[in-house]
Amino acid sequence: MGKRILMILGGTWHDFEGFAAATTPVLESAGHQVTATYDLETLTQLDAGGHDLVLLNTCIGEVRDDGGPTAPGLTDAQAESLASWVRGGGGLLSLHAATVASQTSPVLHALQGGVFVTHPPQFSFTVYPLYGEHPITAGVTAFAVHDEFYVQAYDPSVEIHMVALDRGVAHPMVWSKSEEKGRVAHIAMGHDLGVWSLEPYQRLVLQAIAWLTA
């Protein structure tokens, strides 16, 4: 049965319009209803919105040292509303740069289970599933991407499902966690169309949605 998905977009450095254009048809072909918005205040109205899942694909609240522009992060009210909705049974799918907002929101940091630290210039790397199948990664084998490699600090309580190697160190690329009655999943890959169009990536997103809303 299709789910009602609220897709939250916006921020810097990324092609959010391109993501919505590429991903919405994939979600709709699976029977889901997608509402895309750049209005973060929508997060304070989740109880009235009738949504089953929030898909967070943003690059906001970035802490920068060079004095350049950055998009404002979530307000305390927006973050608290999202966290409360998830704890009450909602599903949150956090994609790629969504953990950047955790730098300025302790509530979102705790909810997502991690925070963006840095990434080197894009390069090609392989993402590996860990032993022990999970519904998010069912049937997904190792696959290669040319992407931003996200180095993130993560809560030890998250369940890691996929990793990738950079300079001899393994970093989590896909994780999940329970949040009282709700669930959260994070997929770190996904900078551009070269990743969004990959069948294994699309499968991860669809299977994450299924698990989050089960």
C-alpha positions in Angstrom: 0.0 0.0 0.0 1.4 3.4 -0.9 2.4 5.9 1.7 2.0 9.6 2.0 5.5 11.1 1.9 6.5 14.7 2.8 9.7 15.6 1.0 11.6 18.4 2.7 14.1 20.1 0.4 16.5 23.1 0.5 19.8 24.6 1.4 23.2 25.0 -0.3 25.6 23.1 -2.5 23.1 20.5 -3.9 20.6 20.2 -6.7 17.4 19.8 -4.8 15.1 20.4 -7.8 17.0 17.7 -9.7 16.6 15.3 -6.8 12.9 15.9 -6.6 12.5 15.5 -10.4 14.5 12.3 -10.4 13.2 10.7 -7.2 9.5 11.6 -7.2 8.6 9.4 -10.2 10.5 6.5 -8.6 8.4 6.9 -5.4 5.2 7.4 -7.3 5.8 4.3 -9.4 5.9 2.4 -6.2 2.4 3.7 -5.3 3.5 6.5 -2.9 2.0 10.0 -2.8 4.7 12.7 -2.6 4.4 16.3 -1.5 7.6 18.3 -2.0 8.3 21.5 -0.2 11.0 24.0 0.8 8.9 25.3 3.7 10.6 24.0 6.9 7.6 25.3 8.9 5.7 22.4 7.5 7.5 20.3 10.1 5.4 22.0 12.9 2.2 20.8 11.2 2.9 17.1 10.8 0.1 15.9 13.1 -2.4 17.6 10.8 -0.8 16.7 7.5 -1.7 13.1 7.4 1.8 12.0 6.4 3.3 8.6 6.9 6.9 9.6 6.4 9.2 12.6 6.2 12.0 12.4 3.7 14.6 15.0 4.6 17.0 16.0 1.8 18.5 19.3 2.9 21.8 21.0 3.4 21.0 23.6 6.1 22.4 24.8 9.3 26.0 24.4 8.1 28.7 25.6 10.5 31.4 27.2 8.2 34.7 28.9 8.9 35.1 30.8 5.7 32.4 33.4 6.2 30.4 32.2 3.2 26.7 32.0 3.0 24.8 29.2 4.7 21.1 28.3 4.9 19.5 28.6 8.3 18.9 25.3 10.1 15.8 24.1 11.8 14.4 26.2 14.6 14.0 24.5 17.9 10.3 24.4 17.4 10.6 22.7 14.0 13.2 20.1 15.3 11.1 19.4 18.4 8.0 18.9 16.4 9.6 16.5 14.0 11.2 14.5 16.8 7.9 14.3 18.7 6.1 13.2 15.5 8.6 10.4 14.9 8.5 9.3 18.6 4.8 9.0 18.2 5.1 6.5 15.4 6.3 8.5 12.3 9.0 7.5 9.9 12.0 9.7 9.0 14.2 9.0 6.0 17.3 11.2 6.2 19.3 11.4 3.0 22.8 12.6 2.2 23.4 16.1 3.5 20.4 16.1 5.9 22.8 15.4 8.8 24.5 18.8 8.2 21.6 20.3 10.1 22.6 18.3 13.1 25.6 20.6 13.6 23.3 23.3 14.9 20.4 21.3 16.2 21.1 18.9 19.1 17.5 17.6 18.9 18.0 16.7 15.2 21.4 15.2 15.9 19.9 12.9 18.5 17.0 12.0 16.2 19.0 11.2 13.1 21.7 9.4 15.1 24.6 11.2 13.6 26.1 14.5 12.3 28.1 15.4 9.2 31.8 16.2 9.8 33.4 16.5 6.4 33.9 15.1 3.0 36.8 15.0 0.5 36.3 15.9 -3.2 34.0 13.5 -5.0 35.6 10.2 -6.0 34.5 6.7 -6.9 34.1 4.2 -4.1 32.2 1.0 -3.3 29.4 0.7 -0.7 29.3 -2.7 1.0 26.4 -4.3 2.9 27.3 -5.8 6.3 26.7 -9.4 7.0 23.2 -10.1 8.3 20.4 -9.0 6.1 18.1 -6.2 7.1 14.9 -5.2 5.3 16.5 -2.0 4.1 19.4 -3.8 2.4 17.6 -7.0 1.4 18.9 -8.1 -2.0 21.4 -5.2 -2.2 24.9 -6.3 -2.9 28.0 -4.1 -3.0 27.8 -1.3 -5.6 30.0 1.5 -6.8 29.2 5.2 -6.8 31.0 8.4 -7.8 29.9 10.6 -4.9 30.7 12.8 -2.0 32.1 10.5 0.7 30.4 11.6 3.9 32.5 11.3 7.1 30.1 11.5 10.0 30.1 11.1 13.8 27.4 8.6 14.7 25.7 7.4 17.8 26.9 3.9 18.8 23.3 2.9 19.3 22.5 3.1 15.5 22.4 -0.2 13.6 24.8 0.1 10.6 23.8 -1.7 7.4 26.4 -0.5 4.8 29.9 0.9 4.9 32.5 2.3 2.5 36.3 2.7 2.8 38.3 5.9 2.7 42.0 5.8 3.3 41.8 2.5 5.0 39.0 3.4 7.4 35.4 2.1 7.1 32.6 4.7 7.5 28.9 4.0 7.9 26.8 4.8 4.7 23.4 3.4 5.8 22.1 3.1 9.3 18.8 2.9 11.1 17.4 3.3 14.6 14.2 3.1 16.6 12.8 6.2 18.2 10.1 5.1 20.7 7.1 4.2 18.5 8.8 5.5 15.3 11.8 4.7 13.2 14.7 6.6 11.5 16.9 5.6 8.6 19.9 7.5 7.1 21.4 6.9 3.6 24.6 8.9 3.2 25.0 8.5 -0.6 23.2 10.7 -3.1 24.9 13.9 -4.2 23.6 13.9 -7.8 21.8 12.1 -10.7 24.7 9.7 -11.1 23.7 8.2 -7.8 20.0 8.8 -7.8 19.6 6.9 -11.0 21.3 3.7 -9.8 19.0 0.8 -9.3 20.7 -0.3 -5.9 20.3 3.3 -4.6 16.6 3.5 -5.6 16.1 0.0 -4.0 17.6 1.2 -0.8 15.3 4.2 -0.7 12.2 2.2 -1.4 13.0 -0.5 1.0 13.9 2.1 3.7 10.5 3.6 3.2 8.8 0.2 3.5 10.7 -0.5 6.8 10.1 2.9 8.2 6.4 2.7 7.6 5.8 -1.0 8.4 
